[in-house]
């Protein structure tokens, strides 16, 4: 087993073994090269789940009621 992990370079859109790129240009770490290649897919799936959780939370009154949006 290697001590290095895979990262996805968001500029070149290529997987990298280890922290080769600046932190602002990489996502990870990932366990495998394939996971790094699937980085955008993983991000989209997580965002979809989080968006649904936010909608569910807001249905139950968990959203802000003062009209302010902190985004």
Protein Blocks (a to p, Z undefined) as FASTA:
>chain_A
ZZbdcdddfklopacedjfbcfklcgcddfbfklmmmmmmmmmmmmmmmmmmmmmmmmno
pacfklpafZZ
